[in-house]
Amino acid sequence: MRVSQRIVEHLSRTIETAGLAADPFAHLVFAGAFPPDVYAELLAQLPADVYYRELKHSDAILPDGRSARLQFPLVPGNIARLPAAQAAFWREVAAGLTAPAVDRAYKARFAASLEAVRRRPVDRIKLRHFPTLFRDLGGYRISVHPDSPRKAITTQFYLPADDSQKHLGTRFHARNADGSFREARAMRFAPNSGYAFAVTPESWHSVEPMRPDDKPRNSLMVIVFYDRGPLVEGFKAARASLRGWYDRLAGPRDAAPEGGEGRIERM
């Protein structure tokens, strides 16, 4: 069976069976998000730093001006920059993560939240899935924020090699009456785990600052946007593809590339 189909079957089942928590907002927590051998291959096939580019935002800027968050969008033009065998693997992963069956599973679990935000039946809500690899470095942090209202669902699969990075998980928060925040739940950055939440005005989350001696924080995010129609989506797809092909022609960078939780380069 192809890797893409194995991901579709396993991930759809994982989404369907994960417990839906309501505090502090609707979310799922995943254990064993991928088949064990697929997870091992995800780690083995992670691109080298030279293929990533920086994601610039205020929380991730280091004193020397570089970003502590690197990203590798899993779009065709960008994947094509990789060596052939590695590119073939990530094409399969991207196909599995964006399959209709996975979309249906997410919609079924988060139907109430999606309908509350969009004020229409979930079967009339069209979504777009954008998988991206992230590599966060020492100094990375992200302050408490709810995510852009253009997003419907945020998913992050953690990709550590062992249990030594459990302290680097995302924190979920509830807002107090005085505007302050209390931590309601902390994810563990454990192997083959992850989470998904429906984006609402109250989906507050953050990441504590990474220490300089922390190992890179590898993850695979699937940002699910609300579809904005063929004109906007066609433009976004063309821009992402052109950027990937430009990077392919430019070749791998010699230094740390242009440097994601909740914020992602526009696609």
N, C-alpha and C positions, 0 to 999 in steps of 0.2 A: 504494500500500500504506500502511496506517495506520502511524503512528509506533510504536505498541505492537508491531505484528507485526514491523516492521523490527528493533526492539530484541530481541525474542524470538529471531529467526533469527540475528542477528549475535552476540548475547551467548552464546547456547547454543553456537554454533560456537567462539567465543573460549574459553569454559570447556573445551570438549571437546578443543581442540588445544593449550592452554597446557601447557608442561612442568610436571610435578608435582615440586617440590623437597622434599627431606626434611630438610634442615639449615637451621635448628635444629629445625624442626617442619614438618609437611606444609603446603605453601602453593603457590599459583599466582601468577604475575606476569602482568599483562595489558598489552599494547601494542595501541593501536587498539581499545579496549574497545567503542566505539560507531562507527557509520558517521560519516565526517568531517562531513557536513552536519548530522547529528543532534547531534554534539558541539558544533558551532557554535551550534546552536539552544539546547542546554542552557545555554551561557554567556549567550546573549542573553536567556533567559527566567528567569534567577535572580531570585528575589524581592528587593525592596528590604529594607533592614535592619528597617524598621518591621513587617514581617510575621514576622520571626524572634522567638523568645523565648529567654531565657537558660537554659542548662543548668548548674545549680549542682553543682560538685564541687570538692574541696579543691585540686586541681592547677590549676584554671582561675580561682580567685578573685583578682581584682586588689586592690591596696591600698585602693581606694575602695569595695570590697565588691561591685562588679559582676563578672559572669563574662566571661571572655575567650572562651567558647564559646557560640555561638548556634546554635539548631536550628530546623528547619522540617519537622516530620513530614509525610510524604506520605500522609496519611489523608484520607478524603472531606471531613469537616467542616472540616479545616484548609485544604485546597486550595480549598474554596469561598470562602474569604476573599479570594482573589486576583481581579484583573480577569478578565472572562470568557474572553478569548482565552488568557491566561496559565494560567488554571485548566484549560482544556481540554487544553493541552499537558502539564501535569504529571499530569493523570489518565491520559493515554496512557503517560507514562513509568512511572508507578506500576504500571499494568496490565502493561506489558512486563516489568518487573523481578520481578514476583510470579507470572508465568505458570507453569503446570505444567511446560512444557518446560525452563525455567530451573532449576526445582527438581530435575527429573530429572538434568540435567547436573551440578549440584553434588553430588547424592547419588552419582552414578557416580564422580566424581573423588575424593571424600572418603569413600568407602564404608568403607575399612579403619579410618580414624580414628573415624568415627561408630559403627561396630560395636564398636570397642574401648571407647569411652566408655559406650555404652548397653547393651552386652552382649546384643545381639539383631541379627538380620539387618536390613540396611539397608532392605529393602522393608517392614519393620514399624515403621520410624521415621518419624513424621510431623513435618513442620517448618512453621514460620510465618515468612514473610518480611516485614520491616518496613523500607521505604526511608525515609530521612531526609536532608535537606540539612543540612550543617553549614557554619558560617562561623566560623573561629577568628581571633582578633585578637592583636595584640602582647601578649606576656606569657603566652600560652597554652603549656602544657606538659602532658605526662602521664608519670607515673613508670612504671617497669617493673612490669607486671602481666600476668596470663594471660587475663583476661576472666572474666566470670561463668560458672559451670557451667550456668546455664540456657540459655546460647547454644551453638549447634551450629557455626555458621560466621559469621565476620566478613568482610565485603567492604567495600572502600573504593575508590571511583573518584575520582581526582584531577581537579579542574576548574580548573586555572590557564589564563590566557589565553596565556602564553608560557613560556619556559624559565627565567625569572628566579627561580623559587622552588624549584628542584630540591633545595635544602638542607633543605626542610621535610618530607621524607618520613618515614614511620614506620620505626623501627629494630626489628629482630628480634634476640632475645638467647637465649643458652644459659646455663643455670645451672651454675656450677662446684661442685665437691665441697664447698668451704667456704661455699657459699651466696651468693657474689658472682656477678656476671653479666658475660659477655663479649658484645660486639656481634658477631653472626654475619652480618648482612646489613642494608643500608640501602636502603630504597626511594627512588627519585627522584620528587619531586613534579613530574612532567612532564605536559604536556597529553595528555589522552585515554589515561591509563594508570591502573593500579590493582593491587590484589592481593586475594586471598582466602585465608583459612586456616581450618582446622578447629580449633575451640576445645578445648583439652585442659589438664590441669594444668600443662603445660610450654610453652604457647604464649605465652611472655614477649615483650612488645613495649613500645615507648615512643615518645614524641615529644620531641625537644629543645626547650628554651624558644624561643619566637618572640621576635625583637627588637621593640622598640617601632616601628621603622621598616619592619618587614616588612608587605607588602601582605596583606590578608585571605586566609586559607587556605580556599578554597571546596572542598568535596568532597560526594560523594553516597555515603552508606553504606547498605548493606543488611545489617541485623542479622538473622540467621536463628536463631530460637529453637526449642527443642524444644516441640512442641505439648503442652500440659498438660491437654487435655480440654475438652469443650464448655463446662463451667461457668466455668472460669478464663478460657479464651480469649474466651468471650462477654462476660464482665465487662470484660476488658482492652479489647476492641473498643469496647464501649459507653462506657467511660471516655475513650478516645482521641477518639471521635466527639463526646462532650459537650464535651470541652475545646476541640476545634476550633470547634464551633458557638458556644461561649461567647466565644472570641476573635473570631469573626466579628461577633457582636453588639456586642462592646466596641469594634471597629474597630481600625485600625492604631495603634500606639503612636507618640507624638511623639518619644520619646527612644530610646536604644539599648534594645531589648527585654530581657525576662527572659533571659538568656543561655542533638565527640564522638568520639572514638575509644574504642572499647571500652566506654564507659559511655553509656547512652542513657536519656532520660526513660522511665519505665515506660509501657508501652503495653498 
